[in-house]
Amino acid sequence: MPNACLMHGGPDVQGVPLHDFSTNANACGPCPEALAAVQQADATRYPDPAYAALRAQLAAFHGVAPARIVLAGSASEFIHRITALAAQRGVRAVAVPQHGYGDYAQAARAWGLAVRHAPGVGAALHWACEPSSPLGRDDTALAAWLREGGGAEELRVLDCAYNPLRLEGHAPPPGRLGGLWQLWTPNKALGLTGVRAAYAIAPQGSETDAAALVALAPSWPVGAHGVALLQAWAQPRTQRWLADCLPVLRDWKARQVALCAAMGWQVLPGSQANYFCARPPGAARPERLRDLRAQGIKLRDTTSFGLTGWYRLGVLGPQAQEALLAAVSGTGW
C-alpha cells in the first residue's frame, strides 16, 4: 500500500504537486467570481450563527424552503454528523457503495455501526454518490431508490459532490430527489478545494431531522470564507462560468483518456465525470507513485475506495498531460 501522503489528493509532505491529478477539482478554476468573494470576505467578524441570509439564498437557488437547508463545515463533517444522528436513533448498520468515499464507512465504524454494501439490506442509513467516485458512473443505489420510492423511515443521502462536473449522461431531475438528503460541496466545481464549506438539503417533510442536525453542529461550522464561497455558488454568473467550463473539460478528458491508452494503460470505461480510473501495465507498485511524485506529478491510489491496483486521474489541461507522458516515459513504466 502506498504511503499515506500519496493516498489522498492535494498537497502532502512534499508540498504542492506541479501537476495534481489526484483531486477532482475543476481544472479550469478557480472561478473568478468565487475567488474574489473569498478574498473579500470579512474575516474580522463571526458569521451569523443562524446563517439566515445564506440559507435563504441556497434555498432559493434550489427552490426549497430555508428550513430544509443544513450548513456543514465540509462534506466529511456532515457525513460524521448525520452518522451520529443515525446512531442516536438506534441505527445499527450503514449501507455504502462498493467503491466509494472512505469517510462513509469511517464514520460508521467510529460509532460502532456495521458497514454493508449498497443496497445494504437491514441498514437504515444509506449512502449513494452520483457520479460515483472513483468510477464516475451512475450509482445503482440511487437508481433503486428512485424506482422504489418510499424509505421515509430511513436516512438516504445522495452525495452530489461531482454532479456539477458531470460531463456525460444526465442527472435525475431535482423533482425526483425530493425524498432524499442531498449533500452539496461546491468547492470542487469552483476550483477552490482549500475552502471548506458544504450544505445539505433535507427531504421534503424532514424539517425535524434538519433541526436535529443543526442542533448537533458545533457553533459556526462554516467560517466567513466558506460563507462567501457558498454565496458566490448561488449566483447566476458563477453558474454561467461553470457551464462554460464543461465543454473544455470534456475535450481535455477525451485527450487524457487517449493519452493513457497510448501509454498502454487500461482505462475503466463509463466515467461521466471529470475523472476516471486507469491502470498501468504490470502490477501496481508504490514506488511508481513515489517516482512520479518526485517529478511533481501526483495520482490518486484508489485502494481506500475499495479498488486496489488502480489510480484515479482528475482531468487536467494539455500541459499537465504532456508532463505525465514525459514522466511515465522517463521512469520506464
C-alpha positions, 0 to 999 in steps of 0.5 A: 500500500502506498504511503499515506501522503500519496493516498489522498489528493492535494498537497502532502509532505512534499508540498504542492504537486506541479501537476495534481491529478489526484483531486477532482477539482475543476481544472479550469478554476478557480472561478473568478467570481468565487475567488474574489468573494473569498478574498473579500470576505470579512474575516474580522467578524463571526458569521451569523450563527443562524446563517439566515441570509445564506440559507435563504439564498441556497434555498432559493437557488434550489427552490426549497424552503430555508428550513430544509437547508443544513450548513456543514463545515465540509462534506466529511463533517456532515457525513460524521454528523448525520452518522451520529444522528443515525446512531442516536436513533438506534441505527445499527448498520450503514449501507455504502457503495462498493467503491466509494468515499472512505469517510462513509464507512469511517464514520460508521465504524467510529460509532460502532455501526456495521458497514454493508454494501449498497443496497445494504439490506437491514441498514437504515442509513444509506449512502449513494454518490452520483457520479460515483467516485472513483468510477464516475458512473451512475450509482445503482443505489440511487437508481433503486431508490428512485424506482422504489420510492418510499424509505421515509423511515430511513436516512438516504443521502445522495452525495452530489459532490461531482454532479456539477462536473458531470460531463456525460449522461444526465442527472435525475431531475431535482423533482425526483430527489425530493425524498432524499438528503442531498449533500452539496460541496461546491468547492470542487466545481469552483476550483477552490478545494482549500475552502471548506464549506458544504450544505445539505438539503433535507427531504421534503417533510424532514424539517425535524431531522434538519433541526436535529442536525443543526442542533448537533453542529458545533457553533459556526461550522462554516467560517466567513470564507466558506460563507462567501464561497457558498454565496458566490455558488448561488449566483447566476454568473458563477453558474454561467462560468461553470457551464462554460467550463464543461465543454473544455473539460470534456475535450481535455478528458477525451485527450487524457483518456487517449493519452493513457491508452497510448501509454498502454494503460487500461482505462475503466470505461463509463466515467461521466465525470471529470475523472476516471480510473486507469491502470498501468501495465504490470502490477501496481507498485508504490514506488511508481507513485513515489517516482512520479511524485518526485517529478511533481506529478501526483495520482490518486491510489484508489485502494481506500475506495475499495479498488486496489491496483488502480489510480484515479486521474482528475482531468487536467489541461494539455500541459499537465498531460504532456508532463505525465507522458514525459514522466511515465516515459522517463521512469520506464513504466 
